[in-house]
Amino acid sequence: MSQTDQLDQEPVFQLKGSMLAITVLELAKNDLAGLDRQLAAKVAQAPNFFSNTPLVLALDKLPANQGSIDLPGLMRICRHHGLRTLALRASRIEDIAAAIAIDLPVLPPSGARERPLEVEERKPEKPPEKPPEPLIQPTRVITTPIRGGQQIYAQGCDLVVISSVSSGAELLADGNIHVYGPMRGRALAGIKGDRKARIFCQQLGAELLSIAGQYKVSEDLRRDPLWGAPVQVSLSGDVLNITRL
């Protein structure tokens, strides 16, 4: 047996029955303009439903006195609104002939009872909820010197250091920072974006000062005439302002 004969004996496909969810558009009037308007209103209510939705056009309930329908025009309107016609269900001879002319499958009239499809309307979007106000935590107070390599973080509150801060140390606070001693390390206030936060120190000698992400490093700070003096630091726009206490 040749290789081709062997391949021909292997099944290439299977025919299976399936209960697919197919939407049926049952036309009650031969009024394409009215259909276009009403479909547009439905799309506005539930745009996600009308997105490449498979459709059977049902013309078997059209009254006999409605006249022949423009089937290609009807399909264009459906396609414009996201409905993809798979087949036609019809009983009138002229409708069946029109479907055969454009090679559209024709289904027999339905004897089953079909329920109207309730299209879920788009619900108005809720306005975004206001984030809860941050809880105010007690001020974190440090009474011992902060040595190089140490990091102190005051989460949700101010930080007060009643001692010196050595080079290489780092102070972080969601609120203000107060240093009642020489400040030689790094101080970052308002680290979660509080632009109203301030830094206070008795002796400015910092490696870095920052408020809400805006910062100055020691090279800039040393050129300030208040280097070594008691100062407060605030944020104005994107600029750190250093003033004497």
C-alpha positions as CSV (number, residue, x, y, z in Angstrom):
1,M,0.0,0.0,0.0
2,S,1.4,3.4,-1.0
3,Q,1.8,6.3,1.5
4,T,-1.0,8.2,-0.3
5,D,-3.4,5.2,0.2
6,Q,-2.5,5.1,3.9
7,L,-3.2,8.8,4.3
8,D,-6.5,8.5,2.5
9,Q,-7.6,5.9,5.0
10,E,-7.0,8.3,7.9
11,P,-10.1,10.5,8.7
12,V,-9.6,14.1,7.8
13,F,-12.8,15.4,9.3
14,Q,-15.8,14.5,11.4
15,L,-19.4,15.6,11.2
16,K,-20.8,16.5,14.6
17,G,-24.1,17.9,15.8
18,S,-24.0,21.0,17.9
19,M,-26.4,23.3,19.8
20,L,-24.8,26.7,18.9
21,A,-26.3,29.9,20.2
22,I,-27.6,31.7,17.1
23,T,-29.6,34.9,17.3
24,V,-32.7,35.1,15.1
25,L,-33.8,38.4,13.7
26,E,-37.5,38.0,13.0
27,L,-38.7,40.7,10.6
28,A,-42.3,41.9,11.1
29,K,-42.3,44.6,8.5
30,N,-40.7,45.3,5.1
31,D,-39.2,48.6,6.4
32,L,-35.4,48.6,6.1
33,A,-35.1,52.3,7.1
34,G,-37.1,51.6,10.3
35,L,-35.0,48.5,11.0
36,D,-31.8,50.6,10.6
37,R,-32.9,53.1,13.1
38,Q,-34.1,50.6,15.7
39,L,-31.0,48.5,15.4
40,A,-28.9,51.6,16.0
41,A,-30.8,52.2,19.2
42,K,-30.2,48.7,20.3
43,V,-26.5,48.9,19.6
44,A,-26.4,52.1,21.8
45,Q,-27.9,50.1,24.6
46,A,-25.6,47.1,24.4
47,P,-22.7,47.5,22.0
48,N,-20.9,44.4,23.2
49,F,-23.8,42.2,22.1
50,F,-23.7,43.5,18.5
51,S,-20.1,42.5,17.8
52,N,-19.8,39.8,15.0
53,T,-23.0,38.2,16.3
54,P,-24.0,35.1,14.2
55,L,-27.5,35.7,12.8
56,V,-30.4,33.9,11.1
57,L,-32.7,36.3,9.2
58,A,-36.3,35.1,9.7
59,L,-38.7,36.3,7.1
60,D,-41.3,33.6,7.5
61,K,-43.5,35.9,9.7
62,L,-43.7,38.7,7.1
63,P,-47.3,39.2,5.9
64,A,-47.9,38.2,2.3
65,N,-48.9,41.7,1.3
66,Q,-45.6,43.3,2.3
67,G,-44.0,42.8,-1.1
68,S,-40.5,41.4,-2.0
69,I,-37.7,42.4,0.3
70,D,-34.3,43.8,-0.7
71,L,-32.3,40.9,0.8
72,P,-28.8,42.2,0.0
73,G,-29.8,45.6,1.4
74,L,-31.2,43.9,4.6
75,M,-27.9,42.0,5.1
76,R,-25.9,45.2,4.6
77,I,-27.9,46.9,7.4
78,C,-27.3,43.9,9.7
79,R,-23.6,43.8,8.9
80,H,-23.3,47.5,9.5
81,H,-24.6,47.0,13.1
82,G,-22.3,44.0,13.8
83,L,-24.7,41.1,12.9
84,R,-23.3,38.5,10.5
85,T,-26.0,36.6,8.5
86,L,-25.4,32.9,8.3
87,A,-28.8,31.7,6.9
88,L,-32.3,32.8,5.9
89,R,-35.5,31.3,7.3
90,A,-38.3,31.9,4.9
91,S,-41.6,30.5,3.5
92,R,-42.4,33.0,0.7
93,I,-41.2,31.9,-2.8
94,E,-39.7,35.3,-3.6
95,D,-37.6,35.3,-0.4
96,I,-36.3,31.8,-1.0
97,A,-35.4,32.7,-4.6
98,A,-33.5,35.8,-3.5
99,A,-31.5,33.8,-1.0
100,I,-30.6,31.1,-3.6
101,A,-29.5,33.9,-6.0
102,I,-26.8,35.1,-3.5
103,D,-25.9,31.5,-2.3
104,L,-27.3,32.1,1.2
105,P,-28.5,28.9,3.0
106,V,-32.3,28.6,3.4
107,L,-33.8,27.1,6.5
108,P,-37.4,25.8,6.7
109,P,-40.0,27.9,8.7
110,S,-39.7,27.3,12.4
111,G,-42.4,25.4,14.2
112,A,-40.7,25.9,17.6
113,R,-41.7,28.6,20.0
114,E,-39.0,31.2,20.3
115,R,-38.6,33.6,23.2
116,P,-37.7,37.2,22.6
117,L,-34.0,37.9,23.4
118,E,-33.6,40.4,26.1
119,V,-30.6,42.6,25.2
120,E,-28.9,43.8,28.4
121,E,-28.7,47.5,28.3
122,R,-25.5,49.4,29.0
123,K,-25.7,50.6,32.6
124,P,-24.5,54.1,33.3
125,E,-21.0,54.2,34.6
126,K,-20.7,55.0,38.3
127,P,-18.5,58.0,39.1
128,P,-15.2,56.9,40.6
129,E,-15.4,56.6,44.3
130,K,-13.4,59.2,46.2
131,P,-10.4,57.5,47.8
132,P,-10.6,57.3,51.6
133,E,-8.8,60.0,53.4
134,P,-5.5,58.7,54.8
135,L,-5.5,57.9,58.4
136,I,-3.4,60.3,60.5
137,Q,-0.8,58.4,62.4
138,P,1.0,59.6,65.5
139,T,4.3,61.4,64.8
140,R,7.3,59.1,64.8
141,V,9.9,60.5,67.2
142,I,13.5,59.2,67.3
143,T,15.7,60.3,70.2
144,T,18.9,58.6,69.4
145,P,21.5,59.5,66.7
146,I,20.9,58.1,63.2
147,R,24.1,56.5,62.0
148,G,25.3,55.9,58.4
149,G,23.5,53.0,56.7
150,Q,20.4,53.4,58.8
151,Q,17.0,54.1,57.2
152,I,14.1,55.5,59.2
153,Y,10.6,55.6,57.6
154,A,7.6,57.4,59.1
155,Q,4.6,55.9,57.3
156,G,1.5,58.1,57.2
157,C,2.9,60.7,59.6
158,D,5.7,63.2,60.4
159,L,9.2,62.2,61.5
160,V,11.0,64.0,64.3
161,V,14.7,63.3,65.1
162,I,15.9,64.8,68.3
163,S,19.5,64.1,67.6
164,S,22.1,64.1,64.7
165,V,21.8,62.4,61.3
166,S,25.1,61.1,60.0
167,S,26.3,60.9,56.4
168,G,24.9,57.8,54.7
169,A,21.7,57.7,56.8
170,E,18.3,58.2,55.2
171,L,15.1,59.7,56.6
172,L,11.8,59.1,54.8
173,A,8.4,60.4,55.8
174,D,4.9,60.6,54.2
175,G,4.6,63.9,56.0
176,N,7.1,66.5,57.4
177,I,10.7,65.8,58.7
178,H,12.1,67.7,61.7
179,V,15.8,67.2,62.6
180,Y,16.9,68.9,65.9
181,G,20.6,68.4,65.3
182,P,23.2,68.4,62.5
183,M,21.6,67.0,59.3
184,R,24.3,65.3,57.2
185,G,22.4,62.4,55.6
186,R,19.4,62.3,53.2
187,A,15.9,63.5,54.0
188,L,12.9,62.7,51.8
189,A,9.6,64.2,52.9
190,G,6.1,63.7,51.3
191,I,7.3,60.6,49.5
192,K,3.8,59.6,48.5
193,G,3.2,62.9,46.8
194,D,2.4,65.4,49.5
195,R,3.6,68.6,48.0
196,K,2.8,70.5,51.2
197,A,5.3,68.6,53.3
198,R,8.4,70.4,54.7
199,I,11.8,69.6,56.0
200,F,13.2,71.4,59.1
201,C,16.7,71.1,60.4
202,Q,18.9,72.9,62.9
203,Q,22.1,72.6,60.8
204,L,21.9,72.1,57.1
205,G,24.7,69.7,55.8
206,A,22.6,67.2,53.9
207,E,23.6,64.9,51.1
208,L,20.1,65.2,49.6
209,L,16.8,66.9,50.4
210,S,13.6,65.9,48.6
211,I,9.9,66.8,48.8
212,A,7.3,64.9,46.7
213,G,10.0,63.7,44.3
214,Q,11.7,67.1,43.7
215,Y,15.2,67.1,45.1
216,K,18.5,68.9,45.6
217,V,21.9,67.2,46.2
218,S,24.8,68.3,48.3
219,E,26.6,69.9,45.3
220,D,23.6,72.3,45.0
221,L,23.0,72.7,48.7
222,R,26.7,73.7,49.4
223,R,26.3,76.7,47.1
224,D,23.4,78.0,49.2
225,P,24.3,80.8,51.6
226,L,22.3,79.0,54.3
227,W,24.6,75.9,54.2
228,G,25.2,75.0,57.9
229,A,22.4,77.2,59.2
230,P,19.0,76.3,60.7
231,V,16.6,76.1,57.7
232,Q,13.2,75.0,56.5
233,V,12.6,73.6,53.1
234,S,9.4,73.8,51.1
235,L,8.2,73.1,47.6
236,S,7.1,75.8,45.2
237,G,6.1,74.4,41.8
238,D,9.0,72.1,41.0
239,V,11.6,74.1,43.0
240,L,12.8,73.5,46.5
241,N,12.9,76.7,48.5
242,I,15.4,77.0,51.4
243,T,14.7,79.7,54.0
244,R,16.2,80.5,57.4
245,L,14.4,79.4,60.5
